[in-house]
């Protein structure tokens, strides 16, 4: 609170020390700036102005004395060199005039400083009243600040605070500060009115002070939306470090306070208490002091921003974050020189063209601050566009778990689009603030308004279609995960195809609608798309055949996701179906994408039911009834085990089907649920092997029998030693 009163105390001190001597100087006859009594020439001018006829004659003579202005519309034949010389000469003349006027105003300010006494002032009643009003306003502001600090302490903000709550707190604190400022102003106004015995409003000096307090308070509230000295507890639109925000806020608050009270309070107070003659040198003096303060503030802010700049972490590698960092780095390199030029320009306008100070500097500054605020908000949204999450109500989240994720993606895209729009808008506002572009003309232009509303309509329609797609896709995904559809491959296939078709439909429809909203005639596009489609149809007959065959395969319900099929000589599990191809995963793990144009026959191994076909060979010496009994026993054991639930019929024994070279082939068949034949078959084969071993049934294997002549065997038998033993073995 003391820091807010310092500019006022500083201004009051200047006025108090300057009042006695300046008043004395203005009352000294013969003073260069005194106008205590009208001279003879002045009285004559007053008489002429009071007489209507004399005044009209004076105006006529002055108009006749003005030299005729050449018609600039007349064509003047000038060479390029002459035009360059004329422009350079005019620029040099303008700069020289500004420099001369600047030197003159600085000289007046220096002469004013020489006349200010060091001692010998008196406390006037008006000054005492003003100091009392300052005390009342400062006390009310301190009470409001303490109350708001308690509210902020109860709503502490951390890095984990959701974005919606942060935005809500920013708006809430701004509204509370506006209410506190209104109460402070009302308390000061009530005190000023209470002192008046005539029942009128506050005195001119008191009204000037209250107006300055109101303007300065609103500027502080706007500044606190961007940076705050208490960033560890209070959210702002900036992502700078809390210490950096505190340093920037305190520097800017001091400068804004000095600027506001200098031009809105000190200068009117000087004019009210001293006179109009002293306003210009005081303005020059204050503008020069503010120039130095501005450069000091600018240097501090640049140093703080350079220290607080950091590289993005590994979790901040999103496109929005990188784009935001790039824009920020470019802005950090450009804004200090621009700010320096802006400060010098404002100083020159303040001391050389004070009448244009409100229109040029004040208006341009307000719009520039608004542009910077909008740009910072846009950068903030761009940074958050990669981490923005939109939680859904619990009931909707339970019904469609994927909806929040998809809506968050849509929200991030919209946030990125809005942020870029805000950044572009801020650039246009900054250019319009200083007359580089015609902002008013753009806003009032019918074509510009039409283009703006077309863009808004296109964005809204695109957002609505995106939300509709997110809802439908999330609903389909939830149905696909449902327990009722785990065994319904047909429903899974159709829902997957519907989701893909709906996505394509929304994309095409959204593109057409957005283009139509932007004012683009889509009829030629549709006609061109038809011609291109016809050309593609002739040139890509294979693609057309893929699609047509795929449509009929789906109509005939020949393939569904999860089936095991054989197409184009490849047998595998169906992982995904589209309108053009089928993806198969074979037993070795390879994925095959087979276009439907290559499919002549579809062999579905998992439709309705399946069979395990057991063809087992036994030795010729074994009896067939014993073999059949062993196979039946193995089946009974299989049915009693965990695979019994997959068996849907009795054991189907076919009997002997072939007499092979070394075995008798016996075949049987087991009916199973779709897709269960492979695992069940492996288990049954193991059980048959165990049953054959326990019964002594031989499963033959290929072997050869060597028949030798008897004479050769007799000859070998007569030979002693190992050869005879080998033959006998």
C-alpha positions in Angstrom: 0.0 0.0 0.0 2.9 2.4 0.8 4.3 1.8 -2.7 1.0 2.9 -4.2 0.9 6.1 -2.2 4.6 7.0 -3.1 3.8 8.5 -6.5 1.0 10.6 -5.0 3.3 11.8 -2.2 6.0 12.6 -4.7 3.7 14.6 -6.8 2.2 16.4 -3.9 5.7 17.3 -2.7 6.6 18.8 -6.0 3.5 20.8 -6.1 3.9 22.0 -2.5 7.5 23.1 -2.9 6.7 24.8 -6.1 3.5 26.7 -5.2 4.8 29.7 -3.2 7.7 30.6 -5.5 5.8 30.1 -8.7 2.9 32.1 -7.4 5.3 34.8 -6.5 6.9 34.8 -9.9 3.6 35.0 -11.6 2.5 38.0 -9.6 5.7 40.0 -10.2 4.9 42.8 -12.8 7.1 42.6 -15.8 7.8 38.9 -15.5 8.2 37.2 -18.8 5.3 34.7 -18.1 3.1 37.1 -16.2 -0.2 38.3 -17.5 -1.4 40.2 -14.5 -3.1 43.0 -16.5 -4.1 43.4 -20.1 -1.7 45.5 -22.1 -2.9 48.0 -24.8 -2.6 45.5 -27.6 -4.4 42.9 -25.6 -7.2 45.3 -24.8 -7.6 46.2 -28.4 -7.8 42.5 -29.4 -10.4 42.0 -26.7 -12.5 44.9 -28.0 -12.3 43.5 -31.6 -13.4 40.1 -30.5 -16.3 41.5 -28.5 -17.5 43.5 -31.6 -19.2 41.1 -34.1 -18.5 43.3 -37.2 -14.9 43.9 -36.2 -14.4 40.2 -35.5 -15.8 39.3 -38.9 -13.5 41.8 -40.6 -10.5 40.5 -38.7 -11.3 36.9 -39.9 -11.6 38.1 -43.5 -8.3 39.8 -43.4 -6.6 36.8 -41.8 -8.0 34.5 -44.5 -6.8 36.9 -47.2 -3.4 36.9 -45.7 -3.1 33.1 -45.8 -1.2 32.0 -49.0 -3.0 29.9 -51.5 -2.4 26.2 -51.1 -1.5 24.5 -54.3 -3.9 21.8 -55.5 -2.2 18.6 -54.7 -4.5 16.8 -57.1 -2.8 18.5 -60.1 -0.4 16.2 -61.7 3.2 17.2 -61.2 5.8 15.7 -63.4 8.7 14.9 -61.1 11.4 12.4 -61.7 12.2 9.7 -59.2 15.3 11.5 -58.0 13.3 14.7 -57.4 10.7 12.7 -55.4 13.4 11.1 -53.3 15.0 14.5 -52.7 11.6 16.0 -51.7 10.9 13.2 -49.3 14.3 13.4 -47.7 14.1 17.2 -47.4 10.6 16.9 -45.8 11.8 14.3 -43.4 14.9 16.3 -42.4 12.7 19.4 -41.9 10.3 17.5 -39.7 13.1 16.0 -37.6 14.7 19.4 -37.2 11.4 21.0 -36.2 10.9 18.3 -33.6 14.4 18.6 -32.3 14.1 22.4 -32.0 10.8 22.1 -30.2 12.3 19.5 -27.9 15.3 21.7 -27.0 12.9 24.6 -26.3 10.7 22.6 -24.0 13.7 21.2 -22.1 15.0 24.7 -21.6 11.7 25.8 -20.1 11.8 22.8 -17.7 15.3 23.7 -16.6 14.3 27.4 -16.0 11.4 26.1 -13.9 13.7 24.0 -11.8 15.8 27.1 -11.1 12.8 29.0 -9.7 11.7 26.2 -7.3 12.6 27.1 -3.7 14.1 24.7 -1.3 12.4 26.1 1.9 9.6 28.5 2.8 6.3 26.9 1.9 3.0 26.9 3.9 0.4 24.2 4.3 -2.7 25.5 2.5 -6.2 24.2 3.5 -6.7 22.6 0.2 -3.5 20.6 0.6 -4.5 19.5 4.1 -7.9 18.3 2.7 -6.2 16.5 -0.1 -3.8 14.7 2.3 -6.8 13.7 4.4 -8.5 12.2 1.4 -5.3 10.3 0.5 -5.2 8.9 4.0 -8.8 7.7 3.7 -8.3 6.1 0.3 -5.1 4.4 1.5 -6.8 3.0 4.6 -9.8 1.7 2.7 -7.4 0.1 0.1 -5.4 -1.6 2.9 -8.5 -3.1 4.5 -9.7 -4.4 1.1 -6.2 -5.9 0.4 -6.2 -7.7 3.7 -9.7 -9.2 3.1 -8.7 -10.3 -0.4 -5.5 -11.9 0.9 -7.6 -14.1 3.2 -9.7 -15.2 0.3 -6.6 -16.1 -1.7 -5.1 -18.0 1.2 -8.2 -20.2 1.3 -8.0 -21.1 -2.4 -4.3 -21.9 -2.8 -3.4 -22.9 -6.4 -0.8 -25.6 -7.2 0.6 -27.1 -10.4 -2.0 -29.8 -10.2 -5.0 -27.4 -10.1 -7.3 -28.1 -13.0 -7.4 -25.5 -15.8 -11.1 -24.8 -15.3 -10.6 -23.9 -11.7 -7.5 -21.8 -12.5 -9.6 -19.7 -15.0 -12.4 -19.5 -12.6 -10.1 -18.1 -9.8 -8.6 -15.6 -12.2 -12.0 -14.2 -13.1 -13.1 -14.3 -9.4 -10.1 -12.4 -8.1 -10.4 -9.8 -10.8 -14.1 -9.2 -9.9 -13.3 -9.0 -6.2 -10.6 -6.5 -6.9 -13.0 -4.4 -9.0 -15.5 -4.5 -6.1 -12.8 -3.5 -3.6 -11.7 -0.6 -5.9 -15.3 0.5 -6.2 -15.6 0.5 -2.4 -12.3 2.4 -2.0 -13.4 5.0 -4.5 -16.8 5.3 -2.9 -15.3 5.8 0.5 -13.1 8.6 -0.8 -16.0 10.2 -2.7 -18.2 10.0 0.4 -15.6 11.7 2.5 -15.1 14.4 -0.1 -18.9 15.0 -0.3 -19.3 14.9 3.4 -16.8 17.8 3.8 -18.8 20.0 1.5 -21.2 22.3 3.3 -23.0 23.4 0.1 -24.1 19.9 -0.7 -22.3 19.8 -4.0 -19.8 17.2 -5.3 -16.2 17.0 -4.3 -13.7 19.8 -5.0 -11.9 19.9 -8.4 -8.6 18.7 -6.8 -10.4 15.9 -4.9 -12.3 14.8 -8.1 -9.0 14.7 -10.0 -7.4 12.5 -7.3 -10.4 10.1 -7.1 -10.4 9.7 -10.9 -6.7 9.0 -10.9 -7.1 6.4 -8.2 -9.8 4.7 -10.2 -7.8 4.6 -13.4 -4.7 3.4 -11.6 -6.6 0.7 -9.8 -8.1 -0.6 -13.1 -4.7 -0.7 -14.6 -3.3 -2.6 -11.7 -6.1 -5.2 -12.0 -5.4 -5.6 -15.6 -1.7 -6.0 -14.9 -2.4 -8.6 -12.2 -4.2 -10.8 -14.7 -0.9 -11.3 -16.4 1.7 -11.2 -13.6 1.3 -11.2 -9.9 3.6 -10.8 -6.9 2.0 -13.8 -5.3 2.1 -16.4 -8.1 2.6 -19.3 -5.8 -1.0 -18.9 -4.5 -2.7 -16.8 -7.2 -3.2 -18.0 -10.8 -2.3 -15.7 -13.7 -2.2 -15.9 -17.5 1.6 -16.1 -17.4 3.7 -19.2 -16.9 6.8 -17.4 -15.7 8.5 -18.3 -12.4 6.8 -16.7 -9.4 9.9 -14.6 -8.5 10.0 -13.4 -12.1 6.4 -12.4 -12.0 6.9 -10.6 -8.7 9.8 -8.6 -10.0 8.0 -7.7 -13.2 4.8 -6.7 -11.4 6.5 -4.5 -8.9 8.5 -2.7 -11.6 5.5 -2.1 -13.8 3.3 -1.1 -11.0 5.7 1.6 -9.9 6.1 2.9 -13.4 2.3 2.8 -14.1 1.6 4.6 -10.8 4.2 7.3 -11.6 2.8 7.7 -15.2 -0.8 7.8 -14.1 -0.4 10.3 -11.2 2.0 12.5 -13.2 -0.3 13.1 -16.2 -3.7 12.7 -14.6 -3.1 14.3 -11.2 0.0 16.4 -11.0 -0.5 18.3 -14.3 -4.2 19.2 -13.6 -3.2 20.1 -10.0 -0.5 22.4 -11.3 -3.0 24.0 -13.7 -5.6 24.3 -10.9 -3.3 25.8 -8.2 -0.6 27.7 -10.2 -1.8 28.4 -13.7 -1.7 27.3 -17.3 1.6 28.9 -18.0 3.6 26.4 -15.9 1.9 23.3 -17.2 4.2 22.8 -20.2 7.6 22.9 -18.4 6.2 20.7 -15.6 5.0 18.3 -18.3 8.4 18.2 -19.9 10.1 17.6 -16.5 7.7 14.8 -15.6 8.0 13.2 -19.1 11.8 13.2 -18.8 11.7 11.6 -15.3 9.3 9.0 -16.6 11.6 8.4 -19.6 14.4 7.4 -17.2 12.0 5.3 -15.1 10.8 3.6 -18.3 14.3 2.6 -19.4 15.2 1.3 -15.9 11.9 -0.7 -15.8 12.6 -2.1 -19.3 16.1 -3.1 -18.3 14.8 -4.9 -15.2 12.1 -6.8 -17.1 14.5 -7.9 -19.8 17.0 -9.2 -17.2 14.2 -11.1 -15.4 12.8 -12.6 -18.6 16.3 -13.7 -19.7 16.9 -15.5 -16.4 13.4 -17.1 -16.3 13.5 -18.5 -19.8 14.0 -22.3 -19.8 14.2 -25.1 -22.3 11.2 -27.4 -22.5 11.4 -30.6 -20.5 11.0 -34.1 -21.9 7.3 -34.0 -21.1 6.8 -30.8 -22.9 7.7 -31.9 -26.4 4.3 -31.4 -28.0 3.8 -29.5 -31.2 1.8 -26.8 -29.3 4.5 -26.3 -26.7 7.3 -26.2 -29.3 5.3 -23.7 -31.4 4.6 -21.6 -28.3 8.3 -21.7 -27.5 9.2 -20.6 -31.0 6.8 -17.7 -30.9 8.0 -16.7 -27.4 11.7 -16.7 -28.4 11.0 -14.6 -31.5 9.0 -12.2 -29.3 11.7 -12.0 -26.6 14.2 -10.9 -29.3 11.9 -8.3 -30.9 10.1 -6.6 -28.1 12.9 -4.8 -26.2 14.0 -2.7 -29.2 10.3 -2.0 -30.0 9.7 -1.0 -26.4 12.7 1.4 -26.4 11.5 3.1 -29.6 8.0 3.3 -28.2 9.2 5.0 -25.0 11.3 7.6 -26.9 8.3 8.2 -29.2 6.0 8.8 -26.3 8.5 11.2 -24.7 8.8 13.2 -27.9 5.1 13.4 -28.3 4.6 14.4 -24.7 7.0 17.4 -24.9 6.5 18.5 -28.5 2.8 17.7 -29.3 1.1 17.5 -25.9 -2.4 18.1 -27.5 -2.0 14.9 -29.4 -0.8 12.9 -26.4 -4.3 11.5 -25.6 -5.1 10.5 -29.2 -1.6 9.1 -30.2 0.1 7.9 -27.0 -2.8 7.1 -24.7 -4.9 5.5 -27.3 -2.0 3.6 -28.8 -0.8 2.5 -25.4 -4.2 1.2 -24.3 -4.6 -0.8 -27.6 -1.0 -2.0 -27.4 -1.6 -3.2 -23.8 -4.8 -4.9 -24.9 -2.9 -6.5 -27.8 -0.1 -7.8 -25.5 -2.7 -9.2 -23.2 -4.5 -11.0 -26.0 -1.2 -12.3 -27.3 -0.2 -13.6 -23.9 -3.6 -15.3 -23.5 -3.2 -16.8 -26.9 0.3 -18.2 -26.1 -1.1 -19.5 -22.8 -3.8 -21.4 -24.6 -1.4 -22.6 -27.2 0.8 -24.0 -24.4 -2.1 -25.7 -22.8 -3.5 -27.1 -26.1 -1.3 -30.2 -25.7 -2.3 -31.0 -22.2 -6.0 -29.9 -22.1 -8.3 -32.6 -20.8 -12.1 -32.5 -20.7 -13.4 -34.8 -18.0 -16.9 -36.2 -18.5 -19.6 -36.8 -15.9 -19.3 -40.2 -14.2 -22.4 -41.6 -15.8 -21.2 -40.7 -19.3 -17.7 -41.9 -18.5 -19.0 -45.3 -17.4 -21.1 -45.6 -20.6 -18.4 -44.4 -23.0 -14.9 -44.4 -21.5 -13.3 -43.3 -24.7 -15.4 -40.2 -25.1 -13.4 -38.0 -22.7 -10.2 -38.9 -24.6 -11.7 -38.0 -28.0 -13.4 -34.8 -26.7 -10.0 -33.8 -25.2 -8.4 -34.2 -28.7 -11.2 -32.0 -30.2 -10.8 -29.4 -27.5 -7.0 -29.3 -28.0 -7.5 -28.7 -31.7 -10.0 -25.9 -31.0 -7.7 -24.4 -28.3 -4.8 -24.4 -30.8 -7.0 -22.7 -33.4 -8.3 -20.1 -31.0 -4.8 -19.4 -29.7 -3.5 -18.8 -33.2 -6.5 -16.6 -33.9 -5.8 -14.6 -30.8 -2.2 -14.1 -31.7 -3.1 -12.9 -35.2 -5.7 -10.6 -33.7 -3.2 -9.2 -31.2 -0.8 -8.4 -34.1 -3.6 -6.6 -36.0 -4.6 -4.7 -32.9 -1.0 -3.6 -32.3 -0.6 -2.4 -35.9 -4.0 -0.7 -35.8 -3.1 1.0 -32.5 -0.3 3.0 -34.2 -2.1 3.6 -37.5 -0.2 1.1 -39.6 -3.4 -0.6 -40.6 -7.0 0.8 -40.7 -8.6 -1.1 -37.8 -11.8 0.9 -37.8 -12.2 0.4 -41.5 -11.7 -3.3 -41.2 -14.3 -3.6 -38.4 -16.9 -1.5 -40.2 -16.3 -3.1 -43.6 -19.2 -5.4 -44.6 -16.9 -7.8 -46.5 -14.6 -8.2 -43.5 -17.5 -8.8 -41.2 -18.9 -11.4 -43.6 -15.6 -13.2 -43.8 -15.3 -13.2 -40.0 -18.7 -14.7 -39.4 -18.1 -17.2 -42.2 -15.0 -18.4 -40.4 -16.8 -18.5 -37.1 -19.6 -20.5 -38.6 -17.2 -22.9 -40.3 -15.2 -23.5 -37.0 -18.5 -24.1 -35.0 -19.8 -26.6 -37.6 -16.4 -28.4 -37.7 -16.5 -28.5 -33.8 -20.1 -29.9 -33.8 -19.2 -32.6 -36.4 -16.1 -33.5 -34.5 -18.1 -33.9 -31.2 -20.7 -36.0 -33.1 -18.0 -38.2 -34.5 -16.4 -38.6 -31.0 -19.7 -39.6 -29.5 -20.6 -42.2 -32.2 -17.1 -43.7 -32.3 -17.0 -43.9 -28.5 -20.4 -45.6 -28.5 -19.2 -48.2 -31.1 -16.0 -48.9 -29.2 -17.9 -49.5 -26.0 -20.3 -51.9 -27.8 -17.3 -53.7 -29.2 -15.9 -54.2 -25.8 -19.2 -55.4 -24.4 -19.5 -58.9 -23.0 -22.5 -59.7 -25.2 -20.4 -59.1 -28.3 -17.3 -61.1 -27.4 -18.6 -64.2 -29.2 -20.6 -62.3 -31.8 -18.1 -61.9 -34.6 -20.7 -60.7 -37.1 -21.7 -57.8 -34.8 -18.0 -56.9 -34.2 -17.4 -56.8 -38.0 -20.4 -54.7 -38.8 -19.8 -52.2 -36.0 -16.1 -51.8 -37.1 -17.2 -51.3 -40.7 -19.8 -48.8 -39.5 -17.3 -46.9 -37.5 -14.9 -46.6 -40.4 -17.7 -45.6 -42.9 -19.1 -43.0 -40.4 -15.6 -41.5 -40.0 -15.2 -41.2 -43.8 -18.7 -39.8 -44.1 -18.1 -37.2 -41.4 -14.8 -36.2 -42.9 -16.2 -35.7 -46.4 -19.4 -34.0 -45.1 -17.4 -31.7 -42.7 -15.1 -30.7 -45.5 -17.9 -29.8 -47.8 -19.9 -27.9 -45.1 -16.8 -26.0 -44.0 -16.0 -25.0 -47.5 -19.5 -23.9 -48.2 -19.5 -21.8 -45.0 -16.3 -20.2 -46.1 -18.1 -19.1 -49.3 -16.6 -21.6 -51.7 -19.0 -23.0 -54.2 -18.8 -26.8 -53.7 -20.9 -27.6 -56.8 -17.9 -27.5 -59.2 -16.0 -29.6 -56.6 -18.7 -32.2 -56.6 -18.8 -32.3 -60.4 -15.0 -32.5 -60.5 -15.0 -35.2 -57.9 -17.5 -37.2 -60.1 -15.3 -36.8 -63.1 -12.2 -37.8 -61.2 -14.1 -40.8 -59.7 -15.1 -41.9 -63.1 -11.5 -41.6 -64.4 -10.3 -43.5 -61.3 -12.9 -46.2 -61.9 -11.6 -46.8 -65.5 -8.0 -46.6 -64.5 -8.2 -48.6 -61.2 -10.5 -51.5 -62.1 -8.7 -53.7 -59.5 -9.7 -51.3 -56.8 -13.3 -51.3 -57.9 -13.3 -55.1 -58.0 -11.9 -55.1 -54.5 -14.7 -53.0 -53.2 -17.5 -54.8 -55.1 -16.2 -58.2 -54.0 -15.9 -57.0 -50.4 -19.4 -55.7 -50.4 -20.8 -59.1 -51.5 -18.6 -60.9 -49.1 -20.1 -58.9 -46.3 -23.6 -59.3 -47.6 -23.1 -63.0 -47.7 -21.6 -63.0 -44.2 -18.7 -65.1 -45.4 -15.9 -63.6 -43.2 -16.0 -61.9 -39.8 -13.4 -60.7 -37.5 -11.9 -63.6 -35.4 -12.7 -66.3 -37.9 -10.1 -68.6 -39.2 -10.3 -68.7 -43.0 -8.4 -69.7 -46.0 -8.3 -67.2 -48.9 -6.0 -67.0 -51.8 -4.0 -70.0 -50.6 -3.4 -68.5 -47.1 -5.0 -69.8 -44.0 -5.1 -67.7 -40.8 -7.1 -65.8 -38.3 -9.0 -62.7 -39.5 -7.7 -59.6 -37.6 -9.4 -56.8 -39.5 -11.8 -56.4 -42.3 -12.3 -53.4 -44.5 -14.4 -52.8 -47.6 -11.4 -53.6 -49.8 -9.2 -56.2 -48.0 -8.8 -58.7 -45.2 -5.9 -59.0 -42.8 -4.9 -62.5 -41.8 -2.5 -63.7 -39.1 -1.0 -67.1 -39.9 0.3 -69.6 -37.5 3.9 -68.4 -37.8 2.9 -64.9 -36.7 3.0 -63.3 -40.2 0.3 -60.8 -41.2 -1.1 -61.1 -44.7 -3.2 -58.4 -46.3 -5.3 -60.0 -49.0 -7.3 -57.8 -51.4 -10.8 -59.1 -52.2 -10.1 -59.1 -55.9 -7.7 -62.0 -55.2 -10.3 -64.0 -53.4 -12.0 -66.7 -55.5 -12.9 -69.0 -52.7 -13.4 -68.4 -49.0 -12.8 -71.4 -46.7 -14.2 -70.6 -43.2 -12.9 -73.0 -40.6 -14.8 -71.6 -37.7 -18.4 -71.1 -38.9 -21.2 -72.7 -36.9 -19.2 -75.8 -35.7 -16.0 -77.6 -36.4 -14.6 -81.2 -36.5 -11.4 -82.7 -35.3 -10.6 -85.4 -37.8 -8.5 -88.2 -36.3 -6.8 -90.6 -38.8 -4.6 -93.1 -36.9 -2.5 -95.9 -38.3 -1.9 -99.2 -36.5 0.1 -102.3 -37.3 -1.3 -105.0 -39.4 -1.1 -107.5 -36.6 -3.5 -105.5 -34.4 -7.2 -106.3 -34.3 -9.4 -103.5 -35.5 -12.1 -103.9 -32.7 -9.3 -103.4 -30.1 -8.1 -100.3 -31.9 -11.7 -98.8 -32.0 -12.2 -99.6 -28.3 -9.0 -97.8 -27.4 -10.0 -94.7 -29.5 -13.4 -94.7 -27.8 -11.8 -94.9 -24.4 -9.6 -92.0 -25.2 -12.7 -90.0 -26.3 -14.4 -90.8 -23.0 -11.4 -89.6 -21.1 -11.3 -86.4 -23.2 -15.0 -85.7 -22.5 -14.4 -86.0 -18.8 -11.6 -83.4 -18.9 -11.6 -79.6 -19.4 -12.3 -80.0 -23.1 -15.6 -81.7 -22.5 -17.5 -78.4 -22.7 -16.2 -77.9 -26.3 -17.5 -81.3 -27.5 -21.0 -80.9 -29.0 -21.8 -84.5 -30.2 -21.1 -88.2 -29.7 -17.9 -89.9 -31.0 -18.3 -90.4 -34.7 -16.3 -93.6 -35.6 -15.8 -94.1 -39.3 -13.7 -97.3 -39.1 -10.9 -98.5 -41.4 -10.5 -96.2 -44.4 -7.2 -97.4 -45.9 -4.7 -100.2 -45.9 -1.3 -98.5 -46.2 2.1 -99.8 -46.9 2.9 -100.5 -43.2 -0.3 -99.5 -41.3 -4.0 -99.9 -41.2 -5.7 -96.4 -41.1 -8.7 -96.0 -38.8 -10.6 -92.7 -38.9 -12.9 -91.0 -36.3 -14.4 -87.5 -36.0 -15.2 -85.3 -33.0 -17.6 -82.4 -33.4 -16.6 -79.3 -31.5 -17.5 -75.7 -31.0 -16.2 -73.3 -33.7 -12.5 -72.9 -33.5 -12.0 -75.4 -30.7 -10.9 -78.3 -32.9 -7.2 -77.6 -32.8 -6.6 -77.6 -29.1 -9.0 -80.4 -28.6 -7.4 -82.5 -31.3 -3.9 -82.1 -29.7 -5.3 -83.3 -26.4 -7.1 -86.3 -28.0 -4.0 -87.4 -29.9 -2.0 -87.5 -26.7 -4.8 -89.5 -25.0 -4.8 -92.0 -27.9 -1.1 -92.5 -27.7 -1.3 -93.2 -23.9 -4.2 -95.6 -24.5 -2.4 -97.5 -27.2 0.7 -97.8 -25.0 -1.4 -99.2 -22.1 -3.1 -101.8 -24.4 0.1 -102.8 -26.2 -1.2 -101.6 -29.6 1.6 -100.8 -31.9 1.7 -97.7 -33.9 3.8 -98.8 -36.9 6.6 -96.8 -38.4 8.2 -97.4 -41.8 10.9 -100.1 -41.9 12.7 -102.4 -44.4 13.3 -106.2 -44.3 16.5 -107.5 -46.0 16.2 -111.1 -47.4 19.6 -112.8 -48.2 20.3 -116.2 -50.0 20.7 -119.3 -47.8 24.0 -120.1 -49.3 25.4 -116.7 -48.3 24.1 -117.2 -44.8 25.6 -120.7 -44.5 29.0 -119.4 -45.7 28.9 -116.6 -43.1 27.9 -119.1 -40.4 31.0 -121.2 -41.0 33.3 -118.2 -40.4 34.3 -117.8 -36.8 34.5 -114.5 -34.9 32.5 -111.3 -34.9 31.0 -111.7 -38.4 29.0 -114.7 -37.4 27.8 -112.9 -34.3 26.8 -109.9 -36.4 24.8 -112.1 -38.7 23.1 -113.9 -35.8 22.2 -110.5 -34.3 
